[in-house]
Amino acid sequence: MILAIEIGGTKLQLAVGVGDGTAFVAQERFVVDQSAGATGILETIAAAGKRLAREHQLSQTGIGFGGPVNSDDGTVVKSHHVSGWDGFPLAEWARREFDLPAIVENDAHVAALGEARLGAGRGCDPVLYVTVGSGVGGGLVHAGEIFCGHAPAVCELGHLRPGFAADSAEQTVESIASGWSIAEAVRSRLTSPEIYRLTAGFGKAPSSPEVVRQRLIEAEEADEADAADLLDRCDADLTKLNACDVALAAEAGNRLAADVFDRAVTALGWSIAQAVTLCAPRVVVVGGGVSLAGEDLFFRPLRKAAQRYVFPPLANSFEIRPAALGEDVVLHGAAVLARGA
């Protein structure tokens, strides 16, 4: 049996299984306390892992980590969400803690392996995997193996910078398309009131100042209604607003929410187009919490954006599919990784 571990920015999971896609025989899930840093996460993993080890005959450990990892020795390079991980020898720690062989990879790479071997990319090659949740990550599987490159970070779609003006490391696809960024964009608009769609529906230039004035009034009233709807969804506490709230509001016709979500999906589609242009995958599998917004709000406009920005000879050469392994994708991939180590 394999101990599979997922360490994310908001979610921590441990499971026991054989690494062939069948149901786990045991599984535990925890919410990450970011204020406790890496130390708090390691304490939780140690306690839960030892408990599972007492109950099951374990042979090895596979770990998917939410950040860049040195694949050669299983050392964490950095976490973009939780402090205290920089340079941490995670594989070595796991071997010592559980007295088992351990292998560590980036969580998106591990998820890519799971989807390519067991999920939506099964039978296809190459397979590009994109995850859209608290962050945006990617992984490429070729000939059934993770493509790791020669450096600790590869296929980082979320850290592509869209355009020449994006000259800061913070101006990324992730800063637009991640779940946190979607919620933050709505919060920013609600706390800095502006009219964002004054030209919506204008078509040709208005015929008179009176028409312009009336349309501005109508747009402002619509924006106020949209703002009231979003505030109602989070009980007027914007710190509680999340991407799921924004998606539900957009689906219900909230224009402000729809505008933010559309911008996020377009940015993600642009990043996928760049990856397809470079790597020509047969299938692009997209998972993560934001992708759960569904076909109409997420996948259909995502496919449209990817086709718009991809190198034309590669248009229609690839499919974009929803992930098949759900919230357990990293666990399944970690088990596959450990099994093949």
DRENDO-1510 file (C-alpha; in Angstrom, 1 decimal, always signed):
<recs>
REC; n; res; u; v; w
REC; 1; MET; +0.0; +0.0; +0.0 .
REC; 2; ILE; +1.1; +3.5; -0.8 .
REC; 3; LEU; +0.8; +6.6; +1.4 .
REC; 4; ALA; -0.2; +9.5; -0.9 .
REC; 5; ILE; +0.0; +13.0; +0.3 .
REC; 6; GLU; -1.3; +16.3; -1.2 .
REC; 7; ILE; +0.1; +19.6; +0.2 .
REC; 8; GLY; -1.8; +22.6; -1.2 .
REC; 9; GLY; -2.2; +26.2; -0.3 .
REC; 10; THR; -5.7; +25.6; +1.3 .
REC; 11; LYS; -6.1; +21.8; +1.3 .
REC; 12; LEU; -4.1; +19.0; +2.9 .
REC; 13; GLN; -4.9; +15.4; +2.1 .
REC; 14; LEU; -3.5; +11.9; +3.0 .
REC; 15; ALA; -4.7; +8.7; +1.6 .
REC; 16; VAL; -3.8; +5.0; +1.3 .
REC; 17; GLY; -4.1; +3.0; -1.9 .
REC; 18; VAL; -2.4; +0.9; -4.5 .
REC; 19; GLY; -2.0; +3.5; -7.2 .
REC; 20; ASP; -4.1; +2.0; -9.9 .
REC; 21; GLY; -7.1; +4.4; -9.8 .
REC; 22; THR; -9.2; +2.3; -7.5 .
REC; 23; ALA; -10.8; +3.8; -4.4 .
REC; 24; PHE; -8.5; +4.6; -1.5 .
REC; 25; VAL; -8.9; +2.3; +1.5 .
REC; 26; ALA; -8.4; +5.3; +3.9 .
REC; 27; GLN; -8.3; +9.0; +3.4 .
REC; 28; GLU; -8.1; +12.1; +5.6 .
REC; 29; ARG; -8.5; +15.8; +4.7 .
REC; 30; PHE; -7.6; +19.0; +6.5 .
REC; 31; VAL; -7.9; +22.7; +5.9 .
REC; 32; VAL; -4.5; +24.4; +5.8 .
REC; 33; ASP; -3.9; +26.9; +8.5 .
REC; 34; GLN; -1.6; +29.3; +6.7 .
REC; 35; SER; -0.8; +31.2; +9.8 .
REC; 36; ALA; +0.9; +28.1; +11.2 .
REC; 37; GLY; +3.2; +28.0; +8.2 .
REC; 38; ALA; +5.1; +24.9; +7.1 .
REC; 39; THR; +5.7; +23.7; +10.6 .
REC; 40; GLY; +2.0; +23.4; +11.3 .
REC; 41; ILE; +1.4; +21.5; +8.1 .
REC; 42; LEU; +4.3; +19.1; +8.8 .
REC; 43; GLU; +3.0; +18.4; +12.3 .
REC; 44; THR; -0.4; +17.5; +10.9 .
REC; 45; ILE; +1.1; +15.2; +8.2 .
REC; 46; ALA; +3.3; +13.5; +10.8 .
REC; 47; ALA; +0.4; +12.7; +13.1 .
REC; 48; ALA; -2.0; +11.6; +10.4 .
REC; 49; GLY; +0.6; +9.7; +8.5 .
REC; 50; LYS; +1.8; +7.7; +11.5 .
REC; 51; ARG; -1.8; +7.0; +12.4 .
REC; 52; LEU; -2.4; +5.6; +8.9 .
REC; 53; ALA; +0.9; +3.6; +9.0 .
REC; 54; ARG; -0.3; +1.9; +12.2 .
REC; 55; GLU; -3.5; +0.8; +10.5 .
REC; 56; HIS; -2.1; -0.2; +7.1 .
REC; 57; GLN; +1.0; -2.0; +5.7 .
REC; 58; LEU; +2.7; +0.8; +3.8 .
REC; 59; SER; +5.5; +0.4; +1.3 .
REC; 60; GLN; +6.3; +3.9; +0.1 .
REC; 61; THR; +5.2; +7.5; +0.1 .
REC; 62; GLY; +4.3; +9.8; -2.8 .
REC; 63; ILE; +3.8; +13.5; -2.3 .
REC; 64; GLY; +2.4; +16.3; -4.5 .
REC; 65; PHE; +3.5; +19.7; -3.2 .
REC; 66; GLY; +1.9; +23.0; -4.1 .
REC; 67; GLY; +4.9; +24.8; -5.4 .
REC; 68; PRO; +8.1; +24.3; -7.4 .
REC; 69; VAL; +10.1; +21.2; -6.3 .
REC; 70; ASN; +13.6; +20.0; -7.1 .
REC; 71; SER; +12.7; +16.6; -8.6 .
REC; 72; ASP; +16.2; +15.2; -8.1 .
REC; 73; ASP; +16.2; +15.2; -4.3 .
REC; 74; GLY; +12.6; +16.2; -3.4 .
REC; 75; THR; +13.5; +19.5; -1.9 .
REC; 76; VAL; +10.9; +22.3; -1.9 .
REC; 77; VAL; +12.0; +25.4; -3.8 .
REC; 78; LYS; +9.2; +27.7; -2.7 .
REC; 79; SER; +5.6; +27.9; -1.7 .
REC; 80; HIS; +3.6; +30.9; -3.1 .
REC; 81; HIS; +1.0; +30.5; -0.4 .
REC; 82; VAL; +2.5; +29.3; +2.9 .
REC; 83; SER; +5.6; +30.5; +4.6 .
REC; 84; GLY; +8.5; +28.4; +5.9 .
REC; 85; TRP; +8.9; +26.0; +2.9 .
REC; 86; ASP; +11.8; +27.6; +1.1 .
REC; 87; GLY; +14.6; +25.0; +0.6 .
REC; 88; PHE; +12.9; +22.4; +2.9 .
REC; 89; PRO; +14.1; +18.8; +2.2 .
REC; 90; LEU; +10.6; +17.3; +2.1 .
REC; 91; ALA; +11.4; +13.9; +0.7 .
REC; 92; GLU; +14.2; +13.4; +3.3 .
REC; 93; TRP; +11.8; +14.5; +6.1 .
REC; 94; ALA; +9.1; +12.0; +4.9 .
REC; 95; ARG; +11.6; +9.1; +4.8 .
REC; 96; ARG; +12.8; +9.9; +8.3 .
REC; 97; GLU; +9.3; +10.5; +9.7 .
REC; 98; PHE; +7.6; +7.4; +8.2 .
REC; 99; ASP; +10.6; +5.1; +7.7 .
REC; 100; LEU; +9.5; +4.6; +4.0 .
REC; 101; PRO; +10.9; +5.5; +0.6 .
REC; 102; ALA; +9.5; +8.8; -0.4 .
REC; 103; ILE; +9.3; +10.8; -3.7 .
REC; 104; VAL; +8.1; +14.4; -4.0 .
REC; 105; GLU; +6.9; +16.3; -7.1 .
REC; 106; ASN; +5.0; +19.5; -7.8 .
REC; 107; ASP; +1.3; +18.9; -7.3 .
REC; 108; ALA; +0.3; +20.0; -10.8 .
REC; 109; HIS; +2.8; +17.6; -12.3 .
REC; 110; VAL; +1.6; +14.8; -10.1 .
REC; 111; ALA; -2.0; +15.6; -11.1 .
REC; 112; ALA; -1.0; +15.6; -14.7 .
REC; 113; LEU; +0.4; +12.1; -14.2 .
REC; 114; GLY; -2.8; +11.0; -12.6 .
REC; 115; GLU; -5.1; +12.3; -15.3 .
REC; 116; ALA; -2.8; +11.1; -18.1 .
REC; 117; ARG; -2.5; +7.5; -16.7 .
REC; 118; LEU; -5.9; +7.1; -15.0 .
REC; 119; GLY; -8.2; +10.0; -16.0 .
REC; 120; ALA; -9.4; +12.2; -18.8 .
REC; 121; GLY; -6.1; +11.9; -20.7 .
REC; 122; ARG; -5.9; +8.2; -20.6 .
REC; 123; GLY; -4.8; +6.7; -23.9 .
REC; 124; CYS; -3.6; +10.1; -25.3 .
REC; 125; ASP; -0.1; +11.5; -25.7 .
REC; 126; PRO; +1.1; +14.1; -24.9 .
REC; 127; VAL; -1.3; +15.3; -22.2 .
REC; 128; LEU; -1.2; +18.8; -20.8 .
REC; 129; TYR; -2.8; +19.3; -17.4 .
REC; 130; VAL; -3.9; +22.7; -16.0 .
REC; 131; THR; -5.3; +23.2; -12.5 .
REC; 132; VAL; -7.2; +26.4; -11.6 .
REC; 133; GLY; -7.9; +26.8; -7.9 .
REC; 134; SER; -6.1; +28.9; -5.3 .
REC; 135; GLY; -3.4; +29.1; -7.9 .
REC; 136; VAL; -2.9; +28.2; -11.5 .
REC; 137; GLY; -0.5; +25.4; -12.4 .
REC; 138; GLY; +0.4; +23.0; -15.2 .
REC; 139; GLY; +2.1; +19.8; -16.0 .
REC; 140; LEU; +3.0; +17.9; -19.2 .
REC; 141; VAL; +3.1; +14.1; -19.5 .
REC; 142; HIS; +4.8; +12.6; -22.5 .
REC; 143; ALA; +5.1; +8.9; -23.1 .
REC; 144; GLY; +3.4; +8.3; -19.8 .
REC; 145; GLU; +6.0; +10.2; -17.8 .
REC; 146; ILE; +6.2; +13.7; -16.2 .
REC; 147; PHE; +8.3; +16.1; -18.3 .
REC; 148; CYS; +10.4; +17.7; -15.6 .
REC; 149; GLY; +12.9; +19.7; -17.7 .
REC; 150; HIS; +16.3; +20.5; -16.2 .
REC; 151; ALA; +15.1; +23.1; -13.6 .
REC; 152; PRO; +12.8; +23.0; -10.6 .
REC; 153; ALA; +9.9; +24.8; -12.4 .
REC; 154; VAL; +8.4; +23.8; -15.8 .
REC; 155; CYS; +5.0; +24.2; -17.5 .
REC; 156; GLU; +4.1; +27.0; -15.1 .
REC; 157; LEU; +1.2; +28.4; -17.1 .
REC; 158; GLY; +0.0; +30.5; -14.1 .
REC; 159; HIS; +3.2; +32.4; -14.1 .
REC; 160; LEU; +3.1; +33.4; -17.8 .
REC; 161; ARG; +3.0; +37.2; -18.1 .
REC; 162; PRO; +0.3; +38.3; -20.6 .
REC; 163; GLY; +1.8; +41.1; -22.6 .
REC; 164; PHE; +4.9; +43.4; -22.7 .
REC; 165; ALA; +3.4; +45.6; -20.0 .
REC; 166; ALA; +3.5; +42.8; -17.5 .
REC; 167; ASP; +7.0; +43.4; -16.4 .
REC; 168; SER; +6.5; +42.5; -12.8 .
REC; 169; ALA; +6.6; +39.0; -11.5 .
REC; 170; GLU; +3.2; +39.6; -9.9 .
REC; 171; GLN; +1.5; +40.4; -13.2 .
REC; 172; THR; +0.7; +36.9; -14.2 .
REC; 173; VAL; -2.1; +34.7; -15.6 .
REC; 174; GLU; -2.5; +33.4; -12.0 .
REC; 175; SER; -3.1; +37.0; -10.8 .
REC; 176; ILE; -6.2; +37.1; -13.1 .
REC; 177; ALA; -7.5; +33.6; -13.4 .
REC; 178; SER; -7.0; +31.9; -10.0 .
REC; 179; GLY; -9.9; +31.6; -7.6 .
REC; 180; TRP; -8.3; +34.0; -5.2 .
REC; 181; SER; -7.8; +36.5; -7.9 .
REC; 182; ILE; -11.4; +36.3; -9.2 .
REC; 183; ALA; -12.7; +37.0; -5.7 .
REC; 184; GLU; -10.2; +39.8; -5.2 .
REC; 185; ALA; -11.1; +41.4; -8.5 .
REC; 186; VAL; -14.7; +41.6; -7.5 .
REC; 187; ARG; -13.8; +42.9; -4.1 .
REC; 188; SER; -11.7; +45.6; -5.7 .
REC; 189; ARG; -14.6; +46.7; -7.9 .
REC; 190; LEU; -17.0; +46.8; -5.0 .
REC; 191; THR; -14.7; +48.8; -2.8 .
REC; 192; SER; -13.6; +51.2; -5.6 .
REC; 193; PRO; -17.0; +52.0; -7.3 .
REC; 194; GLU; -16.7; +52.7; -10.9 .
REC; 195; ILE; -19.0; +52.1; -13.9 .
REC; 196; TYR; -17.4; +49.4; -15.9 .
REC; 197; ARG; -19.8; +48.9; -18.7 .
REC; 198; LEU; -20.9; +52.3; -19.7 .
REC; 199; THR; -20.5; +51.4; -23.4 .
REC; 200; ALA; -22.4; +48.1; -23.1 .
REC; 201; GLY; -25.1; +47.9; -25.7 .
REC; 202; PHE; -24.3; +51.2; -27.3 .
REC; 203; GLY; -23.6; +49.7; -30.7 .
REC; 204; LYS; -23.3; +52.8; -32.9 .
REC; 205; ALA; -22.6; +56.2; -31.3 .
REC; 206; PRO; -25.7; +57.5; -29.5 .
REC; 207; SER; -27.7; +60.0; -31.4 .
REC; 208; SER; -27.9; +62.7; -28.7 .
REC; 209; PRO; -26.6; +63.8; -25.3 .
REC; 210; GLU; -29.9; +62.8; -23.8 .
REC; 211; VAL; -29.5; +59.2; -25.0 .
REC; 212; VAL; -26.0; +59.1; -23.6 .
REC; 213; ARG; -27.2; +60.5; -20.2 .
REC; 214; GLN; -30.0; +58.0; -20.0 .
REC; 215; ARG; -27.8; +55.0; -20.8 .
REC; 216; LEU; -25.2; +56.2; -18.2 .
REC; 217; ILE; -28.0; +56.3; -15.6 .
REC; 218; GLU; -29.2; +52.8; -16.6 .
REC; 219; ALA; -25.7; +51.4; -16.5 .
REC; 220; GLU; -25.1; +52.9; -13.0 .
REC; 221; GLU; -28.3; +51.5; -11.7 .
REC; 222; ALA; -27.4; +48.1; -13.1 .
REC; 223; ASP; -24.0; +48.2; -11.5 .
REC; 224; GLU; -25.6; +49.1; -8.1 .
REC; 225; ALA; -27.9; +46.1; -8.5 .
REC; 226; ASP; -25.0; +43.8; -9.3 .
REC; 227; ALA; -23.1; +45.1; -6.3 .
REC; 228; ALA; -26.0; +44.6; -4.0 .
REC; 229; ASP; -26.4; +41.0; -5.3 .
REC; 230; LEU; -22.8; +40.2; -4.6 .
REC; 231; LEU; -22.8; +41.7; -1.2 .
REC; 232; ASP; -25.9; +39.7; -0.3 .
REC; 233; ARG; -24.2; +36.5; -1.4 .
REC; 234; CYS; -21.4; +37.0; +1.2 .
REC; 235; ASP; -23.6; +38.6; +3.9 .
REC; 236; ALA; -22.0; +42.0; +3.3 .
REC; 237; ASP; -18.6; +40.6; +4.4 .
REC; 238; LEU; -16.3; +40.8; +1.4 .
REC; 239; THR; -13.6; +38.8; +3.2 .
REC; 240; LYS; -16.0; +35.8; +2.8 .
REC; 241; LEU; -16.6; +36.3; -0.9 .
REC; 242; ASN; -15.0; +33.5; -3.0 .
REC; 243; ALA; -14.8; +32.4; -6.6 .
REC; 244; CYS; -17.8; +30.1; -6.2 .
REC; 245; ASP; -20.0; +33.0; -5.1 .
REC; 246; VAL; -18.7; +35.0; -8.2 .
REC; 247; ALA; -19.5; +32.0; -10.5 .
REC; 248; LEU; -23.0; +31.6; -9.1 .
REC; 249; ALA; -23.7; +35.3; -9.5 .
REC; 250; ALA; -22.4; +35.3; -13.1 .
REC; 251; GLU; -24.6; +32.3; -13.9 .
REC; 252; ALA; -27.6; +34.2; -12.5 .
REC; 253; GLY; -26.9; +37.2; -14.8 .
REC; 254; ASN; -24.8; +39.4; -12.6 .
REC; 255; ARG; -22.9; +41.5; -15.1 .
REC; 256; LEU; -20.0; +42.6; -12.8 .
REC; 257; ALA; -19.4; +38.9; -11.8 .
REC; 258; ALA; -19.7; +37.7; -15.4 .
REC; 259; ASP; -17.2; +40.4; -16.6 .
REC; 260; VAL; -14.6; +39.4; -14.0 .
REC; 261; PHE; -15.1; +35.6; -14.7 .
REC; 262; ASP; -14.9; +36.1; -18.4 .
REC; 263; ARG; -11.6; +38.0; -18.0 .
REC; 264; ALA; -10.2; +35.2; -15.9 .
REC; 265; VAL; -11.3; +32.5; -18.4 .
REC; 266; THR; -9.9; +34.5; -21.3 .
REC; 267; ALA; -6.5; +34.9; -19.6 .
REC; 268; LEU; -6.5; +31.1; -18.9 .
REC; 269; GLY; -7.4; +30.3; -22.5 .
REC; 270; TRP; -4.6; +32.6; -23.7 .
REC; 271; SER; -2.1; +30.7; -21.5 .
REC; 272; ILE; -3.3; +27.3; -22.7 .
REC; 273; ALA; -2.9; +28.6; -26.3 .
REC; 274; GLN; +0.7; +29.5; -25.6 .
REC; 275; ALA; +1.4; +26.0; -24.1 .
REC; 276; VAL; -0.3; +24.3; -27.1 .
REC; 277; THR; +1.7; +26.4; -29.5 .
REC; 278; LEU; +4.9; +25.2; -27.8 .
REC; 279; CYS; +4.1; +21.6; -27.0 .
REC; 280; ALA; +1.2; +20.5; -29.2 .
REC; 281; PRO; -0.5; +18.2; -26.7 .
REC; 282; ARG; -3.3; +15.9; -28.0 .
REC; 283; VAL; -5.4; +16.6; -24.9 .
REC; 284; VAL; -5.6; +19.5; -22.4 .
REC; 285; VAL; -7.2; +18.4; -19.1 .
REC; 286; VAL; -8.4; +21.2; -16.9 .
REC; 287; GLY; -9.2; +20.7; -13.2 .
REC; 288; GLY; -9.3; +22.6; -10.0 .
REC; 289; GLY; -12.1; +24.3; -8.1 .
REC; 290; VAL; -12.7; +27.1; -10.6 .
REC; 291; SER; -13.2; +24.6; -13.4 .
REC; 292; LEU; -16.3; +23.3; -11.5 .
REC; 293; ALA; -18.1; +26.4; -12.8 .
REC; 294; GLY; -19.2; +24.1; -15.7 .
REC; 295; GLU; -19.6; +24.0; -19.4 .
REC; 296; ASP; -21.4; +27.3; -20.1 .
REC; 297; LEU; -19.5; +29.6; -17.8 .
REC; 298; PHE; -16.1; +28.0; -18.0 .
REC; 299; PHE; -15.3; +25.3; -20.6 .
REC; 300; ARG; -17.1; +26.7; -23.6 .
REC; 301; PRO; -15.5; +30.2; -23.3 .
REC; 302; LEU; -12.2; +28.6; -22.4 .
REC; 303; ARG; -12.1; +26.6; -25.6 .
REC; 304; LYS; -13.1; +29.6; -27.6 .
REC; 305; ALA; -10.3; +31.7; -26.1 .
REC; 306; ALA; -7.7; +29.0; -26.6 .
REC; 307; GLN; -8.7; +28.6; -30.3 .
REC; 308; ARG; -8.5; +32.4; -30.7 .
REC; 309; TYR; -4.9; +32.7; -29.4 .
REC; 310; VAL; -3.3; +29.4; -30.6 .
REC; 311; PHE; -1.0; +29.2; -33.5 .
REC; 312; PRO; -3.5; +28.7; -36.4 .
REC; 313; PRO; -2.1; +25.5; -37.8 .
REC; 314; LEU; -2.7; +23.9; -34.4 .
REC; 315; ALA; -6.3; +25.1; -34.1 .
REC; 316; ASN; -8.6; +22.1; -33.7 .
REC; 317; SER; -5.6; +19.8; -33.2 .
REC; 318; PHE; -6.3; +19.4; -29.5 .
REC; 319; GLU; -9.2; +18.8; -27.1 .
REC; 320; ILE; -9.9; +20.6; -23.8 .
REC; 321; ARG; -11.5; +18.2; -21.4 .
REC; 322; PRO; -12.7; +18.4; -17.7 .
REC; 323; ALA; -10.5; +16.5; -15.3 .
REC; 324; ALA; -12.0; +13.1; -14.4 .
REC; 325; LEU; -10.4; +12.4; -11.0 .
REC; 326; GLY; -11.9; +15.3; -9.1 .
REC; 327; GLU; -10.5; +16.5; -5.8 .
REC; 328; ASP; -8.5; +13.4; -5.4 .
REC; 329; VAL; -6.4; +13.9; -8.6 .
REC; 330; VAL; -3.2; +14.8; -6.7 .
REC; 331; LEU; -3.6; +11.8; -4.4 .
REC; 332; HIS; -4.0; +9.5; -7.3 .
REC; 333; GLY; -1.1; +11.0; -9.2 .
REC; 334; ALA; +1.1; +10.8; -6.1 .
REC; 335; ALA; +0.3; +7.1; -5.7 .
REC; 336; VAL; +1.1; +6.5; -9.4 .
REC; 337; LEU; +4.4; +8.4; -8.9 .
REC; 338; ALA; +5.4; +6.4; -5.9 .
REC; 339; ARG; +4.4; +3.1; -7.5 .
REC; 340; GLY; +6.6; +3.7; -10.4 .
REC; 341; ALA; +9.6; +5.1; -8.4 .
</recs>
